[in-house]
Amino acid sequence: MLDIKLLIRLFDRGFLLRSLNLLLLFSLVPIAEIALAYYLSTVIGVFLTLALLSAAGLVGMVISYREMKRTLVPLKEKVKEGYYPEREFANLLGAVICSLFLVTPGFISDVAGLVLFFPVLRRKVGGAIAVRMDGKMKEIYEYLKMYDL
């Protein structure tokens, strides 16, 4: 059944405005990506634009893989030592968000992903998400500790 707090939150004015702003953002970014791809295709050609988009996605995937692998090493070490890796979880969550931007096709999202890969911004974004998911992060920590991953 639905929780009464959830129903009250659905009709909260602030929640509705934040949700609508988020939906607007999700609808404007793909339109901007398409417009930029169309403009570039008229300037440099369709095939070169498609090749650049594909190459950007592949490079984004490689960068994301390397960064995730590099982020997981200290996280596993902290878990093996028995410490809760709060900072490493924030770094990992930030890397996941950056990776999503890099793997998403389009030049604007690739630039946003590369900018967010700067360590300071990545930790801020990851920290903001980790604060909201603190209970889940502790569950993941217990799971990692239990199975010695």
N, C-alpha and C positions, 0 to 999 in steps of 0.2 A: 504494500500500500504506500501511497504517497505520504511523506512526512509533512506536517503542517508548516514547519519552518521553510521547507522547500517551496510550498505554495505561496507563503508570504513573500519569500524572496523573489519569486517570479513576477509578482505585482509591485515590487519596489521600483520607484521611479529611477533611482540611481543605477540599479542593476539593468533595467531596460535600456537606459541611455548608453551604458558601457557596452552592452550586447549589440546594440544597433551600430555604434561606432566601430566595433570589431568587425561586424558584417560588412560595413562600408569599406573598411580597410581591405578585407578579403576580396571584395569585388573590384576595388580600384587598382590593386597591384597587378592582377592578370591583364587588365585593360591597358595599363601602362607598359607591361611587358610586350604585349601584342603590338602596340603602337610603335615601340622602339624597334622591334624586330621588323615591322613593315617598313619603317623609315630606313633602317640599315639595308634592307633588301633592295630598296630603290636606289640607294647610294652605291653599294658595293656588289649587289647581285644576290639573288635568292640562294644559290648554292653555297656561296661563301658565307652568307649569314647562317644558313643551316649548319655548315661545317663549324663555324665559330661557336654556335650554341651547343653542338655536340661535344666539341673539345672542352668547352667550359664545364659541361656536366662531368666529363671524364676526369678532368683535372680536379674538380671539386670532390669527386668520389675518392681520388687518391689522397688528397689533402685530408679529407675527413677520416679515412682509414688510418693514416699515419698518426693523426692527432688523437684519435680514440685509443689506439694501441699505446701511445705514449702516456696517455692519461690513466689508463688502467693499471699500469705497472706500480706507481706509488699507492694507488688505492688498495691493491692486493697486498702490498707490503704492510700497510697500516692494519689491515684486517688480520693478517697473520700475527702481528705484534699484539693484537688485542685492543687497539685503539679505534674509536669511532672516527672514520675518515670524513668529517664534515666538509672540510675544504676541498677534498678530492671529489666528493659527490657533487659539490657546486661546480667544480671545474668540468666534470663529466657531463652534467646536465647542460652547461653552457656549450660544450663541444657538440652535444647532440643537436641543440637548437641551431648552431652554426652549420652543422652538417646538413640539416634539413634545408636551410637556405641555399647551400652550395649545390646540393643535388637537384633541387627544383630547377627546371629549365627556365632560362631567362637571364638577361644581363643585370637587371636591377637586383634580383634576388642574389645573384653571385656576388655583386659588389657589397650588398648588405651582409652576406655570409663572411666575406673576407674581412670586412671592417669589424664584425663581431668576433673574429678569431683573435683579435688582440687580447692578450691575457687579462688586462684590467676589465675590459668590457665583457669578456666571456665569463669571468668570475662574478661580475655584477648580475648579469642575466641569469646565470646558473644559480647564484645565491638567492635571487628573488624567487625562482621556481622551487629551490630546495626548501625555503622557509614554508612555502605553501604545502609541500609534500613531505614534511618532516616525519610524520608517522610512517609513511611508505618507505622512506629512506632507512628508518630504523629497522623495519621489517627486512629490507634487502640486506642490511648489515648483518642481522641475525642469521639470515639464510646463508650469506657468504661465510660467516664464522662457523656455522654448523657443518657446512659441506666442504670447508677448507678449500675454497676456490681461489 
